[in-house]
């Protein structure tokens, strides 16, 4: 089995990876309203999908116990501004070795999350506590931020947003993204020497 270098993939950036996989349908962008809750938060790892009942985070507590180290919890919280996630769950997740969490819903205790350096991406801040009555679903396909996420899909989340790469396409998307980085670095080098983007990208004919 090929080992995936998550750090290497994260350095490529979500936007570059998206462009590399878009034509093949290998990449999907979550709703851009789902954002990092502290500056510099970034994470890359295999998805562990979770579906909660509305304003109920019992499934999240269970997922923290079940998720493999290095995984990223992908939580369907139905867009509700409840506190599905906070500092106590963060401490538990870090002990488990979980890499980060993405929530289509609310999270809270932002200062604590930032201080612990734990990457959390959420739709909103939710002060209101969540109930703990419904088991929901863990480890099963979930729809998060408008994207259907399967267990083991690759999640890449950074300042630009949250991206899902289909697990069967990770190697190809990574290779294509690295080629794209080389191409863009060459463009940057030429632009800094005064060449025009209209010429480099052959856009003048379109203007005419």
N, C-alpha and C positions, 0 to 999 in steps of 0.2 A: 504494500500500500504506500502511495506517495505521501510524504509528509508535507503538510501545508504550512508555510511560513507566514503566520498571521501578521507579524510585524512588518515584513516585506510588503505584503498586500496593503496594509493600512497606510504605509508611506506613499503608495501610488495615489491614494485619495479616492473618495467616493465618486466624484464627478468623472474622473478619468476612467475608472472602472465601468461606470455606467455607459459612457460613450463606446468603450471597447466591446461591451456585450449587447448593446441595444439592438443592432441589426439582427442578431441571432435569437433575440427574445430571451437572452440569458440573464438579464438584469431588470429589476423593478425598483422604482423609487417609492418610498412611503410618502404619505401626505406631508408636504413640507412644513405643515404646522407642528409636526413633531420635531422638537429641537433639543439640543443639549442644554442641560440645566445649569451648567457652569462653563465658563470659557476654557477652552482647551480640552474638554472631554472628547475622547475618541476611543473606539473599541472595534475589534475585529474578532469574530469567532463563530462557531457553528450555532445555529438557532435551536433554542428549546422553546417550542410554542406553548402558550398558556391562554386559555379562554376563561375569563371570570364571569360571574353574574354581575349585573350592574351594581356598582358601588360595594362590591364584596370581594375581598382579597384572600379568602381562604386558599384558593387555588395557587396563589403566588407563594404562600408559606409552604405549601406542599412542593411546589416546583423548586424552591431553594434547596430542599432536601434531596430531590431527585436529579437535578441537573448535574451533568458531569463537569469537572473542573475545566475551565477555559470556555465554557458555553456562554451564550448570550440569551437571557430570557426575553422572549418576544410576546408581550402581553396584550391581549385584546381586552381593554377595559371599557369598550363601547363609547369612548370619548368623554366619559363622565369625570367631572372635576372632583373626584374623591381621592383621598390619600392612599392609593394602592401600594405606595412604596414610601419608605422613610429611612431614618438612620438605623433603626434596630434591624430591619431586614438587610440593610447594607452591610452591617457588621457580620450578620449571619452568612450572607452571600460571600463576603471576602474570606471568611473562615473555610467555606466550601470550595473556594477557588474559582467562583463564577467571575467571568470577565466584565460583565456589564448587563444593563437592562434597558429595554425599549418598551414604553408603555403608551398605548393609545388610550390615554386617560390622564389622571393626575398623580403627582408625586409631591412630597413635602420634605422639610428639614434640609433645605438647600445648603445652608452653611455647613451642616454636618457631612453632607455628601461631598462637598468641595474639599473640606478638610481631610477627608479620608481618601480623596483622589479616585472615587469610584464613579465610572461613567454611567450617567443616567440620562436618557432621552425620553421626553414626555410631551404630551399635547398641551398640558397646562399644569399650573401649581394647584394642588388640592389640599387645603388645610383640613377639611372635614374628614374624619376617620372613616375607614371602610368597615362594613360588617364582615363577619367571619362565620357564615352559616352554610354557604353553598360550596360543594367541592369543585364545581366547574370541571374543566378538562385540562390535563397536563400531558405534554409530549405528543399531542395530536395536532393535525393540521389546524391552523388558526388564521383568521383574517385580521391583520394589524395594519392600521393606517391605509386601508384600501388594497393591501397586497396579501395574497394568500401565501402563507409561510409554511413550509414543510420542515419537519425535524431534520437537522443536518444541513439545510441551506446555509450559505455563508452570509453573515451580517457584517457590513462595513458601515460604521457611523462616525461622522466627524462634523466639523463646523458647517459643511455644505448640506448635511442632512443624513438620512438613513437609507442605505441601499441593501437589497437582497440579491445575491448571486446564486442561481440554481446550482445545487451541489455537483451535478454531473458536468457542469461547464466551468468550474472554478479554474482549472489549469489553463484552458484556452483563453478565458477572459483575462487571466493574469498575464499570460504571454502577450496577448494583443495590447493590453494596457501598457506594458513595458515598452513595446514598440511605439505606441502613441507618445509616451513620455520622451523618448529619443527624438521623435519628429518635432514635438512642441519645443523641446530645448533648442533644437536647431533654429526654429522660427524665432524664439526669443533672442538668440544670439544675433540673428540677422536684423531683427527689429532694432536692437540696441545700437546697431551700426548704421541705422538710418533708412533701411529698406522699408517700403510701405506695405502695409497689410493688404491693400488692394492689389498689389502686384504679386506678393507671395502666395496669396490664396486665389489668384486669377479671377478677381472679382470685377475688373474694369469692363469686361465684355458684358456683364450683367447690367452694369450701370448704363452702358450704351444701348 
